[in-house]
Amino acid sequence: MEGSGTASLPVARVARIAAPEAVIRVVSRLRAAGHEAWVVGGAVRDFLLGDASAPVAAVRRAHGHGEEPAPNWDVATAATPGEVQALFARTVPIGVEHGTVAVHEEGLVIEVTTFRADVETFGRHARVRFSRSLAEDLERRDFTINALAWDPETGAVVDPFGGLEDLHARVLRAVGDPRARFAEDYLRILRAARFAARFDLEVLPDVRSAMAERAAGTAQLSGERVRDELLRTLEGAERPSAAFRLLRDTGALAHVLPELDACFGVEQNRWHADDVATHTLLVVDAVARKRRDIRVLALLHDLGKPAAKTWDEARGDWVFRGHDEIGAGLARGVLERLRFPRREIERLEHLVRVHMDLFPIEAGDAAVRRWIQRVGAEHVRALFALHFADWRGNRAKPWPARELRALYRRARRVMREAGALRIADLAVGGDDLIALGLQPGPRFREILEELLREVVETPALNDRDRLLVRARELAAAGAG
């Protein structure tokens, strides 16, 4: 299929890409209506990358990492958003001002975007005009590996900037002048770090130099855009540390995540082989990629150490007393600045605050139940996931893994056997206390909390008749 401005573009090769039938039909329908259309974006890059070396999914399986996530499919077309909406039954205008319409086809959401050319760029966003030219659309892409278009009918790959060669060579090269590309949108600096980490690419010297030159511009980016890019890095790369180190080396980290940047060079005590930031990134890498939430927690958990660091003369070593509490406040600040959902902010702040709270191996079951109640039963798995990653990310490894595994097994057993760990788990509730003649109020809550404390100590007490007797006693004592 040739359209305006396409005939002169080089067809680099013919490739077989396992695109869903729904994607092929969307392209075919657009073309049947007289509109040029191509498959573009990350799905094309990822499939071609797999073909260029070893399939990505196979590499991941060989290392025990499971499957790659399902790709997102994008189509670029000469059709305007209105023309796209007229052709398909189920569409959602998700960015009409930028030419994007989501087409729902057989359970897939395919983003169809009108060819665009930049009119004016501002570092944080661009003013665009719609174009009839695929060439213009590819010229505004960030990196050569992303400036590829695939024809699902013939298999032709349009590659005007040598992206396929760069995929083979495993290098990250900008489309044109990297300084201009980063000045157009500073988020591309973070994208460069993400692609380098995800695909293990060498960042060419001119790209790295341009990242450093434009690094200060990342401070202008919205919290939402930075958040989304950092999350894509955490869930997309086996070793996200490579991205964060590149951001550190080029100066961008000081603008987008200064709390982590401050952790570099902060020496730890004899129980650690690395500074705070190096250890933090090793812990992030040690978390399974599918546990994005724990990777975020790992990134935040030691942010309080620089401020808490003091010298203990008696120990002859550095100590970090209160870094969990300080870190919880810093974590909240980061998460709020990056516009995380409120529930996630509360959860992660709590986990940072309690991440040093772990019961000793000799603790009795009642003490373990009190610990579970204190940190929250719903957080136990996440806390141990962090502790296991922290152990793997500590190159000094002063604490044996078998002891940590024993604590986890103990916590799980106690949780299974506990009679109640929350007021909601008690065999009596508010209605029972009302039936005893109590009125809802502060004393009402105090009685339920006391009943829970006693049941946590002795699970067998979680019996309705026993608790009613005890509730009468507590109510009488309060009245007296």
BAKESE-107824 format. One record per residue (C-alpha): y, x, z; residue in three letters. Coordinates in pm, whole numbers, padded with zeros to 5 digits. Example, Ala and Ser with C-alpha at 12.3 -4.5 7.8 and 13.67 -1.06 7.14 Angstrom:
// residues 2
{{-00450 01230 00780} ala}
{{-00106 01367 00714} ser}
This chain:
// residues 480
{{00000 00000 00000} met}
{{00330 00152 -00103} glu}
{{00663 00018 00005} gly}
{{01025 00119 -00007} ser}
{{01053 00485 00090} gly}
{{00676 00529 00124} thr}
{{00571 00657 -00216} ala}
{{00733 00996 -00152} ser}
{{00565 01044 00186} leu}
{{00269 01284 00193} pro}
{{-00075 01141 00253} val}
{{-00232 01412 00467} ala}
{{-00588 01285 00459} arg}
{{-00809 00981 00473} val}
{{-00938 00891 00817} ala}
{{-01180 00636 00952} arg}
{{-01039 00485 01269} ile}
{{-01230 00225 01468} ala}
{{-00950 -00029 01473} ala}
{{-01036 -00383 01590} pro}
{{-01062 -00645 01318} glu}
{{-00767 -00827 01472} ala}
{{-00542 -00525 01409} val}
{{-00656 -00498 01047} ile}
{{-00596 -00868 00994} arg}
{{-00241 -00845 01131} val}
{{-00162 -00566 00883} val}
{{-00329 -00756 00597} ser}
{{-00139 -01075 00669} arg}
{{00194 -00893 00677} leu}
{{00114 -00722 00347} arg}
{{-00005 -01045 00186} ala}
{{00338 -01190 00266} ala}
{{00501 -00898 00085} gly}
{{00588 -00683 00385} his}
{{00495 -00318 00415} glu}
{{00289 -00255 00732} ala}
{{00115 00042 00893} trp}
{{-00072 00111 01214} val}
{{00124 00362 01423} val}
{{00151 00487 01778} gly}
{{-00073 00632 02042} gly}
{{-00395 00468 01924} ala}
{{-00369 00647 01587} val}
{{-00288 00978 01758} arg}
{{-00571 00947 02006} asp}
{{-00834 00861 01744} phe}
{{-00716 01142 01518} leu}
{{-00718 01382 01811} leu}
{{-01078 01288 01878} gly}
{{-01162 01345 01513} asp}
{{-00974 01674 01512} ala}
{{-01193 01826 01781} ser}
{{-01444 01648 02005} ala}
{{-01403 01275 02066} pro}
{{-01190 01224 02374} val}
{{-01429 00971 02527} ala}
{{-01725 01206 02477} ala}
{{-01538 01491 02644} val}
{{-01457 01270 02941} arg}
{{-01817 01151 02975} arg}
{{-01943 01510 02960} ala}
{{-01726 01591 03261} his}
{{-01830 01279 03450} gly}
{{-01498 01103 03410} his}
{{-01615 00783 03238} gly}
{{-01455 00618 02939} glu}
{{-01105 00641 02804} glu}
{{-00894 00330 02866} pro}
{{-00870 00085 02578} ala}
{{-00592 00189 02339} pro}
{{-00277 -00010 02277} asn}
{{-00233 -00105 01913} trp}
{{00105 -00092 01743} asp}
{{00205 -00194 01393} val}
{{00525 -00091 01216} ala}
{{00648 -00314 00937} thr}
{{00937 -00389 00706} ala}
{{00925 -00753 00821} ala}
{{01201 -00866 01056} thr}
{{01109 -01016 01396} pro}
{{01178 -01365 01262} gly}
{{00949 -01307 00965} glu}
{{00676 -01178 01195} val}
{{00703 -01483 01420} gln}
{{00683 -01714 01119} ala}
{{00355 -01555 01007} leu}
{{00156 -01572 01332} phe}
{{00071 -01867 01555} ala}
{{00098 -01691 01892} arg}
{{00385 -01451 01939} thr}
{{00609 -01341 02225} val}
{{00949 -01180 02155} pro}
{{00923 -00887 02398} ile}
{{01209 -00682 02251} gly}
{{01362 -00860 01957} val}
{{01685 -00661 01984} glu}
{{01472 -00353 01913} his}
{{01255 -00535 01659} gly}
{{00939 -00584 01867} thr}
{{00723 -00897 01872} val}
{{00391 -00920 02055} ala}
{{00128 -01086 01838} val}
{{-00168 -01239 02023} his}
{{-00475 -01218 01803} glu}
{{-00832 -01273 01924} glu}
{{-00762 -01164 02279} gly}
{{-00562 -00858 02176} leu}
{{-00189 -00811 02217} val}
{{-00061 -00617 01917} ile}
{{00300 -00501 01923} glu}
{{00458 -00544 01581} val}
{{00790 -00364 01539} thr}
{{01030 -00364 01247} thr}
{{01102 -00025 01090} phe}
{{01407 00118 01265} arg}
{{01668 00388 01224} ala}
{{01900 00511 01497} asp}
{{02267 00420 01463} val}
{{02383 00571 01791} glu}
{{02198 00730 02084} thr}
{{02313 00759 02442} phe}
{{02045 00968 02617} gly}
{{01911 00659 02795} arg}
{{01887 00413 02507} his}
{{01976 00380 02141} ala}
{{02153 00137 01914} arg}
{{01931 00083 01612} val}
{{01939 -00090 01279} arg}
{{01640 -00243 01106} phe}
{{01513 -00047 00810} ser}
{{01293 -00106 00507} arg}
{{01167 00250 00518} ser}
{{00863 00392 00695} leu}
{{01013 00737 00639} ala}
{{01321 00651 00845} glu}
{{01104 00499 01114} asp}
{{00890 00812 01147} leu}
{{01194 01038 01146} glu}
{{01317 00884 01473} arg}
{{00991 00963 01658} arg}
{{00988 01224 01933} asp}
{{00697 01458 01856} phe}
{{00502 01534 01541} thr}
{{00176 01410 01693} ile}
{{00340 01068 01733} asn}
{{00494 01056 01385} ala}
{{00176 00943 01211} leu}
{{00101 00620 01026} ala}
{{-00241 00491 00919} trp}
{{-00333 00251 00641} asp}
{{-00635 00046 00755} pro}
{{-00713 -00062 00396} glu}
{{-00738 00284 00238} thr}
{{-00767 00507 00545} gly}
{{-00465 00709 00431} ala}
{{-00274 00893 00702} val}
{{00095 00952 00639} val}
{{00199 01272 00816} asp}
{{00544 01393 00705} pro}
{{00594 01644 00990} phe}
{{00259 01820 01026} gly}
{{00137 01623 01327} gly}
{{-00228 01655 01226} leu}
{{-00202 02032 01209} glu}
{{-00037 02033 01551} asp}
{{-00318 01817 01691} leu}
{{-00573 02068 01558} his}
{{-00374 02359 01699} ala}
{{-00316 02176 02030} arg}
{{00060 02234 02027} val}
{{00351 02005 02112} leu}
{{00627 02023 01853} arg}
{{00935 01803 01817} ala}
{{01028 01611 01505} val}
{{01319 01825 01391} gly}
{{01549 01983 01648} asp}
{{01404 01929 01999} pro}
{{01750 01950 02156} arg}
{{01861 01655 01943} ala}
{{01544 01459 02018} arg}
{{01587 01502 02395} phe}
{{01959 01423 02377} ala}
{{01871 01094 02205} glu}
{{01654 00988 02498} asp}
{{01608 01202 02809} tyr}
{{01286 01020 02890} leu}
{{01129 01228 02614} arg}
{{01140 01525 02852} ile}
{{00903 01340 03084} leu}
{{00695 01229 02785} arg}
{{00664 01591 02674} ala}
{{00522 01683 03014} ala}
{{00283 01388 03003} arg}
{{00149 01470 02658} phe}
{{00112 01837 02745} ala}
{{-00094 01751 03053} ala}
{{-00297 01470 02902} arg}
{{-00401 01656 02585} phe}
{{-00386 02012 02717} asp}
{{-00118 02108 02465} leu}
{{00080 02427 02443} glu}
{{00449 02339 02460} val}
{{00621 02547 02194} leu}
{{00903 02775 02316} pro}
{{01180 02581 02142} asp}
{{01059 02255 02299} val}
{{01034 02412 02645} arg}
{{01380 02566 02606} ser}
{{01527 02232 02497} ala}
{{01365 02059 02794} met}
{{01541 02302 03027} ala}
{{01871 02268 02842} glu}
{{01865 01888 02863} arg}
{{01694 01856 03204} ala}
{{02005 01737 03389} ala}
{{02018 01433 03163} gly}
{{01705 01292 03325} thr}
{{01920 01203 03627} ala}
{{02073 00930 03411} gln}
{{01742 00752 03352} leu}
{{01674 00423 03525} ser}
{{01427 00418 03812} gly}
{{01200 00178 03623} glu}
{{01168 00407 03321} arg}
{{01099 00714 03535} val}
{{00844 00517 03740} arg}
{{00656 00395 03435} asp}
{{00643 00741 03280} glu}
{{00522 00905 03602} leu}
{{00254 00640 03643} leu}
{{00138 00696 03284} arg}
{{00112 01065 03367} thr}
{{-00089 01001 03683} leu}
{{-00334 00768 03511} glu}
{{-00347 00946 03175} gly}
{{-00413 01310 03263} ala}
{{-00715 01461 03432} glu}
{{-00482 01718 03589} arg}
{{-00136 01567 03628} pro}
{{-00030 01886 03807} ser}
{{00030 02048 03466} ala}
{{00298 01787 03389} ala}
{{00472 01824 03725} phe}
{{00469 02204 03703} arg}
{{00625 02186 03357} leu}
{{00893 01951 03489} leu}
{{00951 02195 03776} arg}
{{00970 02499 03547} asp}
{{01222 02331 03315} thr}
{{01437 02193 03599} gly}
{{01374 01823 03536} ala}
{{01175 01767 03855} leu}
{{01484 01837 04067} ala}
{{01650 01536 03904} his}
{{01367 01282 03886} val}
{{01169 01373 04201} leu}
{{01382 01609 04415} pro}
{{01171 01536 04724} glu}
{{00870 01699 04560} leu}
{{01079 01977 04407} asp}
{{01192 02070 04761} ala}
{{00827 02133 04857} cys}
{{00788 02433 04624} phe}
{{00796 02762 04809} gly}
{{00754 02598 05150} val}
{{00493 02821 05317} glu}
{{00230 02646 05528} gln}
{{00024 02764 05825} asn}
{{-00299 02960 05835} arg}
{{-00500 02648 05757} trp}
{{-00362 02646 05403} his}
{{-00376 02889 05113} ala}
{{-00085 02736 04916} asp}
{{00270 02620 04962} asp}
{{00333 02250 05018} val}
{{00399 02156 04655} ala}
{{00107 02356 04512} thr}
{{-00127 02199 04765} his}
{{00017 01853 04693} thr}
{{-00052 01887 04321} leu}
{{-00404 02014 04383} leu}
{{-00464 01705 04597} val}
{{-00332 01479 04320} val}
{{-00567 01644 04071} asp}
{{-00858 01594 04312} ala}
{{-00815 01214 04313} val}
{{-01020 01026 04055} ala}
{{-00800 00927 03763} arg}
{{-00889 00559 03797} lys}
{{-00737 00559 04149} arg}
{{-00375 00569 04039} arg}
{{-00260 00425 04371} asp}
{{-00422 00711 04562} ile}
{{-00269 00962 04322} arg}
{{00073 00818 04406} val}
{{-00013 00843 04776} leu}
{{-00127 01205 04731} ala}
{{00202 01287 04556} leu}
{{00399 01146 04850} leu}
{{00190 01227 05155} his}
{{00342 01568 05250} asp}
{{00704 01513 05144} leu}
{{00812 01537 05509} gly}
{{00686 01892 05561} lys}
{{00996 02087 05451} pro}
{{01216 01900 05702} ala}
{{00954 01915 05979} ala}
{{00869 02285 05946} lys}
{{00927 02486 06266} thr}
{{00790 02810 06411} trp}
{{00563 02777 06714} asp}
{{00587 03097 06920} glu}
{{00283 03011 07129} ala}
{{00066 02966 06819} arg}
{{00235 03234 06617} gly}
{{00236 03000 06321} asp}
{{00427 02728 06141} trp}
{{00389 02370 06259} val}
{{00495 02043 06094} phe}
{{00517 01799 06384} arg}
{{00638 01456 06279} gly}
{{00611 01524 05906} his}
{{00413 01202 05867} asp}
{{00700 00993 06007} glu}
{{00964 01187 05814} ile}
{{00749 01164 05503} gly}
{{00713 00788 05537} ala}
{{01090 00751 05522} gly}
{{01116 00984 05223} leu}
{{00831 00802 05048} ala}
{{01009 00470 05092} arg}
{{01324 00620 04945} gly}
{{01137 00748 04640} val}
{{00953 00421 04583} leu}
{{01267 00211 04621} glu}
{{01461 00439 04385} arg}
{{01183 00407 04128} leu}
{{01175 00029 04172} arg}
{{00814 -00006 04286} phe}
{{00706 -00359 04390} pro}
{{00793 -00433 04751} arg}
{{00432 -00488 04859} arg}
{{00333 -00150 04715} glu}
{{00626 00018 04889} ile}
{{00519 -00125 05226} glu}
{{00156 -00021 05172} arg}
{{00231 00335 05062} leu}
{{00493 00389 05332} glu}
{{00239 00280 05594} his}
{{-00032 00505 05450} leu}
{{00198 00808 05455} val}
{{00295 00728 05814} arg}
{{-00068 00710 05936} val}
{{-00225 00972 05708} his}
{{-00255 01222 05995} met}
{{-00412 00964 06227} asp}
{{-00788 01021 06218} leu}
{{-01029 00961 06504} phe}
{{-01223 01261 06643} pro}
{{-01592 01305 06569} ile}
{{-01680 01247 06937} glu}
{{-01494 00913 06960} ala}
{{-01688 00613 07088} gly}
{{-01720 00293 06886} asp}
{{-01444 00121 07082} ala}
{{-01206 00407 07002} ala}
{{-01300 00384 06635} val}
{{-01233 00010 06640} arg}
{{-00892 00075 06794} arg}
{{-00823 00329 06520} trp}
{{-00924 00081 06249} ile}
{{-00702 -00182 06404} gln}
{{-00416 00067 06425} arg}
{{-00427 00185 06063} val}
{{-00546 -00146 05921} gly}
{{-00898 -00223 05805} ala}
{{-00766 -00279 05453} glu}
{{-00636 00081 05445} his}
{{-00946 00267 05568} val}
{{-01090 00334 05223} arg}
{{-00757 00459 05087} ala}
{{-00704 00690 05385} leu}
{{-01043 00849 05345} phe}
{{-00992 00881 04969} ala}
{{-00678 01080 05050} leu}
{{-00860 01290 05312} his}
{{-01142 01375 05070} phe}
{{-00889 01473 04802} ala}
{{-00692 01673 05060} asp}
{{-01008 01864 05146} trp}
{{-01083 01937 04781} arg}
{{-00721 02041 04723} gly}
{{-00714 02283 05017} asn}
{{-00828 02622 04891} arg}
{{-00860 02747 05250} ala}
{{-01096 02456 05340} lys}
{{-01095 02501 05720} pro}
{{-01267 02166 05779} trp}
{{-01629 02111 05667} pro}
{{-01682 01828 05419} ala}
{{-01994 01711 05603} arg}
{{-01782 01627 05908} glu}
{{-01542 01423 05695} leu}
{{-01832 01237 05533} arg}
{{-01976 01165 05877} ala}
{{-01644 01017 05992} leu}
{{-01629 00793 05684} tyr}
{{-01984 00666 05737} arg}
{{-01900 00603 06100} arg}
{{-01586 00406 06016} ala}
{{-01775 00189 05766} arg}
{{-02053 00116 06012} arg}
{{-01812 00024 06290} val}
{{-01618 -00202 06053} met}
{{-01938 -00385 05958} arg}
{{-02036 -00432 06322} glu}
{{-01693 -00511 06468} ala}
{{-01659 -00861 06610} gly}
{{-01291 -00887 06525} ala}
{{-01021 -00648 06414} leu}
{{-00744 -00901 06348} arg}
{{-00628 -01216 06523} ile}
{{-00759 -01411 06226} ala}
{{-01109 -01278 06306} asp}
{{-01115 -01430 06657} leu}
{{-01352 -01717 06728} ala}
{{-01052 -01917 06856} val}
{{-00719 -01982 06693} gly}
{{-00386 -02144 06743} gly}
{{-00524 -02498 06732} asp}
{{-00758 -02416 07020} asp}
{{-00470 -02293 07233} leu}
{{-00268 -02605 07152} ile}
{{-00566 -02812 07263} ala}
{{-00547 -02629 07597} leu}
{{-00191 -02755 07634} gly}
{{-00009 -02438 07526} leu}
{{00302 -02461 07313} gln}
{{00356 -02217 07025} pro}
{{00592 -01939 07126} gly}
{{00600 -01579 07249} pro}
{{00337 -01640 07519} arg}
{{00114 -01806 07261} phe}
{{00112 -01486 07056} arg}
{{00068 -01265 07362} glu}
{{-00249 -01451 07462} ile}
{{-00401 -01411 07113} leu}
{{-00314 -01041 07111} glu}
{{-00471 -00991 07454} glu}
{{-00787 -01172 07342} leu}
{{-00803 -00944 07038} leu}
{{-00761 -00631 07252} arg}
{{-01051 -00738 07473} glu}
{{-01273 -00821 07175} val}
{{-01194 -00487 07012} val}
{{-01318 -00320 07332} glu}
{{-01623 -00547 07362} thr}
{{-01719 -00725 07037} pro}
{{-01971 -00950 07216} ala}
{{-01677 -01133 07376} leu}
{{-01587 -01289 07040} asn}
{{-01752 -01616 07136} asp}
{{-01556 -01941 07128} arg}
{{-01655 -02066 07473} asp}
{{-01591 -01727 07635} arg}
{{-01256 -01691 07466} leu}
{{-01145 -02040 07568} leu}
{{-01226 -01960 07931} val}
{{-01036 -01635 07905} arg}
{{-00742 -01805 07730} ala}
{{-00717 -02056 08023} arg}
{{-00711 -01764 08266} glu}
{{-00437 -01586 08076} leu}
{{-00234 -01906 08041} ala}
{{-00264 -01974 08416} ala}
{{-00166 -01618 08501} ala}
{{00138 -01648 08277} gly}
{{00238 -01979 08432} ala}
{{00211 -01831 08778} gly}
